[in-house]
Amino acid sequence: MVPEWLAADAFGPHVLDTLDNGGGTGTTCWIEPAWKMLLSNKALLAILWELNPGHPNLLPAYLDGPRELATGPGYVMKPLLGREGAGVTLHEPGTPPAVPDEASCFQELAPLPDFDGNRVVLGAWVVEDEAAGLGIRESVGPVTDEYARFVPHIIE
């Protein structure tokens, strides 16, 4: 079950009553833990930008609309609880601000480079300040989606 579905389910509020975090106190052990929905929530992008405006590793992101992004390089509208590119829409510079059907994050558009028709996204795993792994996702479209090819790498 995708964690976000759990929050919308009628049983959702009762999950913590039976949760077992490995200490043997609960009766339910979740394969994909509910805390993952915090890390996959796109609202984090806007919070990180608010806490660190202008940081070179972040793109401007907002929860209350595209703001100046609508007149800048363009923007991306991402549903807060979307995964693998679902519901992501690209808005080129000068297009009218989009009105989302659901809560969304608006982030500056930063198109992926094109390598012979392939667009690549790198995901790094860091454990206690040490590089531990690298995942490479490659797609043909401008949005990395569930059809992207994935190649894991181990860093030794």
C-alpha positions as CSV (number, residue, x, y, z in Angstrom):
1,M,0.0,0.0,0.0
2,V,1.3,3.5,-0.9
3,P,1.5,5.4,2.5
4,E,-0.5,8.3,1.2
5,W,-3.5,6.0,0.6
6,L,-3.4,5.1,4.3
7,A,-4.0,8.7,5.3
8,A,-7.2,8.8,3.1
9,D,-8.5,5.4,4.3
10,A,-11.2,5.3,6.9
11,F,-9.0,3.0,9.0
12,G,-6.1,5.4,8.7
13,P,-6.5,7.1,12.1
14,H,-6.2,3.7,13.9
15,V,-2.9,2.8,12.4
16,L,-0.8,4.2,15.2
17,D,-2.8,2.2,17.8
18,T,-1.3,-1.1,16.4
19,L,2.0,0.1,14.9
20,D,5.1,-1.9,15.8
21,N,8.3,0.1,15.3
22,G,10.5,-2.9,16.0
23,G,10.2,-2.8,19.8
24,G,7.5,-5.5,19.9
25,T,4.8,-3.2,21.3
26,G,2.4,-3.3,18.4
27,T,0.6,-5.9,16.4
28,T,1.1,-4.5,12.9
29,C,4.5,-4.4,11.1
30,W,4.2,-2.2,7.9
31,I,6.4,-3.2,5.0
32,E,6.3,0.4,3.7
33,P,6.2,2.5,6.8
34,A,3.8,5.5,7.1
35,W,6.6,7.9,7.9
36,K,7.7,7.6,4.3
37,M,4.8,9.9,3.3
38,L,6.6,12.7,5.1
39,L,9.7,12.4,2.9
40,S,7.8,12.0,-0.3
41,N,5.5,15.0,0.3
42,K,6.4,17.8,-2.1
43,A,5.6,20.4,0.5
44,L,9.2,19.7,1.8
45,L,10.5,21.4,-1.4
46,A,8.8,24.7,-0.4
47,I,9.8,24.4,3.2
48,L,13.4,23.8,2.3
49,W,13.3,26.9,0.0
50,E,11.7,29.0,2.7
51,L,14.4,28.0,5.2
52,N,17.3,28.3,2.8
53,P,16.3,30.8,0.1
54,G,18.9,31.1,-2.7
55,H,20.7,27.9,-1.7
56,P,22.6,26.6,-4.8
57,N,21.2,23.1,-4.4
58,L,17.6,24.1,-4.3
59,L,15.1,25.5,-6.8
60,P,12.6,28.2,-5.7
61,A,9.4,26.4,-4.6
62,Y,6.1,27.7,-3.1
63,L,2.8,26.2,-1.9
64,D,0.6,29.3,-2.6
65,G,1.0,29.5,-6.3
66,P,3.8,30.0,-8.9
67,R,4.5,33.7,-7.8
68,E,7.4,35.1,-9.8
69,L,8.0,31.7,-11.4
70,A,5.1,32.4,-13.8
71,T,7.1,35.2,-15.4
72,G,10.6,33.6,-15.0
73,P,12.0,30.5,-16.6
74,G,8.7,28.6,-16.2
75,Y,7.6,26.3,-13.4
76,V,6.5,22.8,-12.6
77,M,3.3,22.0,-10.7
78,K,3.6,18.9,-8.5
79,P,0.8,17.3,-6.4
80,L,1.9,17.2,-2.8
81,L,1.4,13.4,-2.6
82,G,2.3,12.4,-6.1
83,R,4.9,9.7,-6.9
84,E,7.0,8.9,-9.9
85,G,5.9,11.9,-11.9
86,A,2.2,11.3,-11.5
87,G,0.2,14.6,-12.0
88,V,3.3,16.7,-12.7
89,T,2.7,19.4,-15.2
90,L,5.3,21.7,-16.9
91,H,4.5,25.3,-17.6
92,E,6.7,27.2,-20.0
93,P,7.6,30.9,-19.4
94,G,4.8,33.3,-19.9
95,T,1.9,30.8,-19.6
96,P,-0.9,31.8,-17.3
97,P,-0.7,30.5,-13.7
98,A,-2.3,27.1,-13.4
99,V,-5.0,26.4,-10.9
100,P,-4.5,23.0,-9.3
101,D,-7.3,20.5,-8.6
102,E,-5.4,19.4,-5.4
103,A,-2.8,20.8,-3.0
104,S,0.3,21.3,-5.0
105,C,3.9,22.6,-4.9
106,F,5.0,25.1,-7.6
107,Q,8.8,24.8,-8.3
108,E,11.0,26.6,-10.8
109,L,11.4,24.7,-14.1
110,A,14.8,23.2,-14.5
111,P,14.6,21.0,-17.6
112,L,16.8,17.8,-17.5
113,P,19.6,17.7,-20.0
114,D,18.9,15.5,-23.1
115,F,21.5,12.8,-23.9
116,D,20.5,11.3,-27.3
117,G,16.8,11.4,-26.4
118,N,17.3,10.3,-22.8
119,R,16.9,12.4,-19.7
120,V,18.8,11.3,-16.6
121,V,18.1,11.9,-12.8
122,L,20.7,10.9,-10.2
123,G,19.6,9.9,-6.7
124,A,22.4,9.6,-4.1
125,W,22.2,7.7,-0.8
126,V,24.3,9.1,2.0
127,V,24.7,7.2,5.3
128,E,26.4,9.2,8.2
129,D,28.1,11.6,5.8
130,E,29.4,8.8,3.5
131,A,28.3,8.1,0.0
132,A,26.6,4.7,0.0
133,G,24.9,4.3,-3.3
134,L,23.6,5.9,-6.5
135,G,20.4,5.3,-8.4
136,I,20.2,6.4,-12.0
137,R,16.7,6.9,-13.5
138,E,16.5,7.5,-17.2
139,S,13.4,8.5,-19.2
140,V,12.6,9.7,-22.7
141,G,10.0,12.3,-21.5
142,P,10.6,15.6,-19.7
143,V,9.1,14.2,-16.5
144,T,10.7,11.1,-14.9
145,D,7.8,8.7,-14.4
146,E,7.0,5.1,-13.5
147,Y,8.3,4.0,-16.9
148,A,11.9,5.3,-16.2
149,R,14.7,2.8,-16.4
150,F,16.5,2.3,-13.1
151,V,20.1,1.3,-12.6
152,P,21.4,1.0,-9.1
153,H,25.1,1.5,-8.2
154,I,27.1,0.7,-5.1
155,I,29.8,3.0,-3.9
156,E,32.7,1.3,-2.2
